Amino acid sequence: MKIHLQKEIDQLKKRLFHLSSLVEENLEQAIRAVVQGDRDLARTVRKGDHEIDLLEVAVEEDCLKILALHQPVAVDLRFLIAVLKMNNDLERIGDLAVNIARGKGCHRGRPLPPALGEAFRELGLLARTMLRDSLDALMNLDAAKAHSILVADDEVDAKYHELSHKLSGSIADDPEEAETMVCWLLAAKSVERVADLATNIAEDTIYTIEGKIIRHRSTEETES
C-alpha cells in the first residue's frame, strides 16, 4: 500500500511541477508585457490562463483521490493538505498574471519609462524567485529554504513601496497620464500579491515538515 501511495504522490508532484512551471512562465510574460507595453504578449498571458485553470482542477482531483484511496497519515497527509492549498495559490497567481497584463499600458502599447521599467522588472524577478523557491522547498521538504522565503517577502514589500512612491510622484508630475500610471501601480500591487502567495506556500511547507502552523507570526518568531 505504501509503495502505491508513494507512486501516486510522485505523479502528483510531476503534475504540480508542470502547473507551477506554467504559472511562472505566464507571470514572467505578464511582467515583460507591462515593461515593454507588448499587447501580443499580454494576449498570450490571457490565453495561457485557461490551461492553468484546467491543471488546477486536475491536481485537486488527484489529491482527493489519494486521500480517499490511501488514507495517508503524518507527513504524507500534511503534504497533501499543503498541495491542496498551494494548488489554489498557484491558480490565484495565474489570475494575478492576467490582471498584470490587462493594464492600459499593455492595451495601448505603452512601455514603462526606463527607470520605472527597471524597478518593475526587479520587483517581478524577486516575486518570481520566491515563487520558484517556494515550490522547491515543498518538493524537497526543505524547511530552511521555506524559512528564507518568509524573509525575502520583506524585500519585495520594500521594493513595491519604492516603486509605488515613484509612480505616485509621476502622477503628480503629469496628471494627464494619471490613468496609465494608476494601471501600472495596480500591476505592481499584483506582483506584490504574488510574493504574498509564495509566502503562503512556504508557510504550508513548514507545516508539512515541522507540523507547526506559523501563519500570523512575525519573522523573528518563526526563526526562533
Secondary structure, DSSP 8 states (H G I E B T S, - for coil): -HHHHHHHHHHHHHHHHHHHHHHHHHHHHHHHHHHHT-HHHHHHHHHHHHHHHHHHHHHHHHHHHHHHHH---HHHHHHHHHHHHHHHHHHHHHHHHHHHHTSHHHHTT----HHHHHHHHHHHHHHHHHHHHHHHHHHTT-HHHHHHHHHHHHHHHHHHHHHHHHHHHHHHH-GGGHHHHHHHHHHHHHHHHHHHHHHHHHHHHHHHHH----TT--HHHHH-
